[in-house]
Amino acid sequence: MDSLTGKVAIITGASSGIGQATALALAKEGARVVLAARREAGLQAVAQAVRSLDREALSVPADVTQQAQVEQLVKTTLAQWGKIDIVVANAGVYVRSPIANSTIDMVEKAMAVNFYGSLRLVLAALPHLRAQQSGHIVLIASMDAKKGLPPDAPYVASKFALAGWGEVLRQELRGTGVDVSIIFPGRVDTPMLESLTVPWISAKLTPQAVAHAIVEAIRHRRAEVVLPFQARLLLYANWLSPRLGDWAVRFLRLEGWEKS
C-alpha cells in the first residue's frame, strides 16, 4: 500500500498498549480506524485521541472469544464504511506458568484469546478482502513464537500456533491481492506486562515502536518483522544451535522476574 489515506483498518485490543499505538499510527497516516476491545471506556478515550488528529474512528466493544461479537464487528465496519482494507489481530492475554504447575485451563485461556480470537477476526473479514482482491492482515505474534522462554508455556503455545497458522495463510493468499504480515516483538511495555521486570539487554519496547513496525510492514508488504535488533541475535544463536539459544536465555535471564 503506497498510501494509507482513506483505508479502513480494524484493530482488536485497541484500548491500550500496542493496539492503541497502532490505531494512532494508522490514523496519522490517514486511515480510518475501527477500534475493538472489551473495555468501552478505554475505546472511547482512544477514539477521542484519533479524532483530535482530525481522523475518523469507530468504537465497537467486542470480545474476540465470542464469535457473534466478532462477526458483528465486521458487519458494523462494513455498514459504516463499506469496506475493510487492514485487519490487525492484536488482542492478547499473557498467561505465565511453569509447565509442571500448568493446567489445561491455563493453556485454553491463552489459546482462546491469542489464537482463536485472532482466527475469528481474520476468518470473518477474509471473504470481504478476497472479494475486493486487496487488503492486508497483520498478526501480532511474539518473539516467544520464535524462541520459547520459560516459564511462558501457555502463552508460547498460543503464539507459536498463531505464527504457524499465519505462515500457511500467507502462502494460500499469494496472488489474491491480500497480504499477510506476522509481527514478532520482544517484551513490550504494556499493561499486560507491567508486573514483569526484564534484564537491560531485553528492555521492553515501547508500543509506539511496535506500531511503527506494523505500519512499515503494511507499506512494504513484509512477511515477517522481528524486533528489536537483539532479538534477532537470539534467533541467529538458536538457529546455529538450539542449546546455544537455551544457554543464552539462561545466562541473560531473558525470562525476567515478577516485581515483588
C-alpha positions as CSV (number, residue, x, y, z in Angstrom):
1,M,0.0,0.0,0.0
2,D,1.7,3.2,-1.2
3,S,-0.8,5.3,0.8
4,L,-2.9,4.5,3.8
5,T,-5.2,7.6,3.3
6,G,-8.8,6.5,3.3
7,K,-8.0,2.9,4.2
8,V,-10.3,1.2,6.7
9,A,-8.4,-0.7,9.5
10,I,-9.9,-2.9,12.2
11,I,-7.7,-3.2,15.3
12,T,-8.5,-5.5,18.2
13,G,-7.1,-4.9,21.6
14,A,-7.3,-1.2,20.7
15,S,-8.0,0.2,24.2
16,S,-4.4,0.2,25.3
17,G,-0.8,-0.8,24.5
18,I,0.1,-1.9,21.0
19,G,-3.5,-1.7,19.8
20,Q,-3.8,1.9,20.9
21,A,-0.5,2.9,19.5
22,T,-1.3,1.2,16.2
23,A,-4.6,3.0,15.9
24,L,-2.9,6.3,16.4
25,A,-0.1,5.5,14.0
26,L,-2.5,4.4,11.2
27,A,-4.7,7.4,11.8
28,K,-1.7,9.7,11.4
29,E,-1.1,8.0,8.0
30,G,-4.7,8.9,7.0
31,A,-6.5,5.6,7.8
32,R,-10.0,5.4,9.2
33,V,-9.8,3.1,12.3
34,V,-12.3,0.7,13.8
35,L,-11.4,0.2,17.5
36,A,-12.3,-3.1,19.2
37,A,-11.8,-4.2,22.7
38,R,-13.8,-5.3,25.7
39,R,-13.4,-2.0,27.7
40,E,-15.7,0.6,26.2
41,A,-14.3,3.4,28.3
42,G,-10.8,2.7,27.0
43,L,-12.0,2.6,23.4
44,Q,-13.8,6.0,23.7
45,A,-10.6,7.6,25.0
46,V,-8.6,6.2,22.1
47,A,-11.3,7.2,19.6
48,Q,-11.2,10.8,21.0
49,A,-7.4,10.8,20.6
50,V,-7.8,9.7,16.9
51,R,-10.4,12.4,16.3
52,S,-8.1,15.0,17.8
53,L,-5.8,14.2,14.8
54,D,-8.7,15.1,12.6
55,R,-9.2,11.5,11.6
56,E,-12.2,9.2,11.7
57,A,-12.7,6.5,14.4
58,L,-15.4,4.0,15.1
59,S,-15.6,2.2,18.5
60,V,-17.1,-1.3,18.7
61,P,-16.9,-3.1,22.0
62,A,-16.2,-6.7,21.3
63,D,-14.8,-9.8,23.0
64,V,-12.7,-11.8,20.5
65,T,-13.6,-15.0,22.3
66,Q,-17.2,-14.5,21.3
67,Q,-18.0,-15.5,17.6
68,A,-21.1,-13.4,17.4
69,Q,-19.4,-10.3,18.6
70,V,-16.5,-10.6,16.2
71,E,-19.0,-11.1,13.3
72,Q,-20.9,-8.0,14.4
73,L,-17.6,-6.1,14.5
74,V,-17.1,-6.9,10.8
75,K,-20.7,-6.2,9.9
76,T,-20.6,-2.8,11.7
77,T,-17.4,-1.8,9.9
78,L,-18.9,-2.7,6.5
79,A,-22.1,-0.9,7.4
80,Q,-20.2,2.3,8.3
81,W,-17.6,2.4,5.6
82,G,-18.4,-0.3,3.1
83,K,-15.0,-2.0,3.0
84,I,-12.2,-3.4,5.1
85,D,-8.6,-2.8,4.0
86,I,-6.5,-3.7,7.0
87,V,-7.0,-6.2,9.8
88,V,-4.7,-6.1,12.9
89,A,-5.4,-9.1,15.1
90,N,-3.8,-7.7,18.3
91,A,-6.0,-8.7,21.2
92,G,-4.0,-10.8,23.6
93,V,-3.6,-12.2,27.1
94,Y,-0.3,-13.2,28.9
95,V,-0.6,-16.5,30.8
96,R,2.7,-17.4,32.5
97,S,3.3,-20.6,34.4
98,P,5.9,-23.3,34.6
99,I,4.8,-26.4,32.8
100,A,4.9,-28.5,36.0
101,N,2.4,-26.1,37.5
102,S,0.3,-25.5,34.4
103,T,-3.3,-26.7,33.9
104,I,-5.2,-27.3,30.7
105,D,-7.4,-24.3,31.7
106,M,-4.3,-22.0,31.6
107,V,-3.4,-23.1,28.1
108,E,-7.0,-22.9,26.9
109,K,-7.3,-19.3,28.3
110,A,-4.2,-18.3,26.3
111,M,-5.4,-20.1,23.1
112,A,-8.9,-18.6,23.4
113,V,-7.7,-15.1,23.0
114,N,-4.3,-15.2,21.3
115,F,-5.0,-17.9,18.8
116,Y,-8.8,-18.5,18.3
117,G,-9.5,-14.8,18.9
118,S,-7.2,-13.9,16.0
119,L,-8.6,-16.6,13.8
120,R,-12.2,-15.4,14.4
121,L,-11.4,-11.9,13.2
122,V,-9.4,-13.0,10.2
123,L,-11.9,-15.6,9.0
124,A,-14.8,-13.1,9.5
125,A,-13.0,-10.4,7.4
126,L,-11.4,-12.7,4.8
127,P,-14.3,-13.1,2.4
128,H,-14.5,-9.3,2.0
129,L,-10.8,-8.9,1.5
130,R,-10.7,-11.7,-1.1
131,A,-13.8,-10.3,-2.9
132,Q,-12.2,-6.9,-3.3
133,Q,-8.8,-8.5,-4.2
134,S,-6.9,-6.3,-1.9
135,G,-6.1,-5.9,1.8
136,H,-3.5,-6.6,4.5
137,I,-3.8,-8.9,7.5
138,V,-1.4,-8.3,10.4
139,L,-1.0,-10.9,13.1
140,I,0.7,-9.9,16.3
141,A,2.7,-12.9,17.5
142,S,5.7,-12.6,19.8
143,M,9.4,-13.4,20.0
144,D,8.1,-16.2,22.2
145,A,6.8,-17.7,18.9
146,K,10.3,-17.9,17.6
147,K,12.2,-18.9,20.8
148,G,10.0,-20.0,23.7
149,L,11.0,-18.5,27.1
150,P,10.3,-20.3,30.3
151,P,8.0,-20.1,32.2
152,D,5.7,-18.8,29.5
153,A,4.5,-22.1,28.2
154,P,0.7,-21.3,27.8
155,Y,1.5,-18.0,26.1
156,V,4.2,-19.6,24.0
157,A,1.9,-22.3,22.8
158,S,-0.7,-19.9,21.6
159,K,1.7,-17.6,19.8
160,F,3.5,-20.5,18.1
161,A,0.1,-21.7,16.9
162,L,-0.8,-18.3,15.6
163,A,2.5,-17.9,13.8
164,G,2.3,-21.3,12.1
165,W,-1.3,-20.6,11.0
166,G,-0.3,-17.2,9.7
167,E,2.5,-18.8,7.6
168,V,0.0,-21.1,5.9
169,L,-2.4,-18.2,5.4
170,R,0.2,-16.0,3.7
171,Q,1.1,-18.8,1.3
172,E,-2.5,-19.6,0.5
173,L,-3.3,-15.9,-0.2
174,R,-0.4,-15.5,-2.6
175,G,-1.7,-13.9,-5.8
176,T,-5.1,-12.8,-4.3
177,G,-4.1,-9.2,-3.6
178,V,-4.3,-9.9,0.2
179,D,-1.0,-9.7,2.1
180,V,-0.2,-11.2,5.5
181,S,2.4,-9.8,7.9
182,I,3.4,-11.6,11.2
183,I,5.0,-9.3,13.8
184,F,7.3,-10.8,16.4
185,P,8.1,-8.2,19.1
186,G,10.1,-8.9,22.2
187,R,8.7,-7.8,25.5
188,V,6.6,-4.7,25.2
189,D,5.9,-2.0,27.9
190,T,2.1,-2.6,28.1
191,P,-0.3,-3.1,31.0
192,M,-0.2,-6.8,30.3
193,L,3.4,-7.0,31.3
194,E,3.6,-4.2,33.9
195,S,4.4,-6.6,36.7
196,L,7.3,-8.2,34.8
197,T,10.9,-6.9,35.2
198,V,13.3,-7.8,32.4
199,P,17.1,-7.5,32.0
200,W,18.6,-4.5,30.3
201,I,19.5,-6.4,27.2
202,S,15.9,-7.2,26.5
203,A,14.5,-3.9,27.7
204,K,10.8,-3.5,27.0
205,L,9.9,-2.0,23.6
206,T,7.5,1.0,23.5
207,P,4.1,0.3,22.0
208,Q,4.9,3.1,19.6
209,A,8.0,1.2,18.3
210,V,5.8,-1.8,17.5
211,A,3.1,0.3,15.9
212,H,5.8,1.9,13.6
213,A,6.9,-1.6,12.6
214,I,3.3,-2.6,11.8
215,V,2.8,0.5,9.6
216,E,6.1,-0.2,7.8
217,A,5.1,-3.9,7.3
218,I,1.9,-2.8,5.7
219,R,3.6,-0.2,3.5
220,H,6.3,-2.6,2.3
221,R,4.3,-5.9,2.3
222,R,6.7,-7.5,4.7
223,A,6.1,-11.2,5.5
224,E,7.7,-11.1,8.9
225,V,9.1,-8.5,11.3
226,V,11.3,-9.4,14.3
227,L,12.2,-6.6,16.7
228,P,14.3,-5.3,18.4
229,F,17.7,-6.0,16.9
230,Q,19.0,-8.0,19.8
231,A,16.0,-10.4,19.5
232,R,17.3,-11.3,16.0
233,L,20.7,-12.1,17.6
234,L,19.0,-14.6,19.8
235,L,17.3,-16.2,16.8
236,Y,20.7,-16.5,15.0
237,A,22.2,-18.2,18.0
238,N,19.2,-20.5,18.2
239,W,19.4,-21.4,14.5
240,L,23.0,-22.2,14.9
241,S,22.3,-24.4,17.9
242,P,19.1,-24.7,20.0
243,R,21.2,-25.5,23.0
244,L,23.2,-22.3,22.5
245,G,19.9,-20.5,22.4
246,D,18.8,-22.2,25.6
247,W,22.1,-21.1,27.2
248,A,21.6,-17.5,26.1
249,V,18.2,-17.4,27.7
250,R,19.5,-18.7,31.0
251,F,22.7,-16.6,31.0
252,L,20.9,-13.4,30.2
253,R,17.9,-14.2,32.4
254,L,15.6,-13.4,29.5
255,E,12.6,-14.9,31.3
256,G,12.6,-11.8,33.6
257,W,11.1,-11.8,37.0
258,E,8.0,-10.7,38.7
259,K,8.1,-7.5,40.7
260,S,7.8,-8.1,44.5
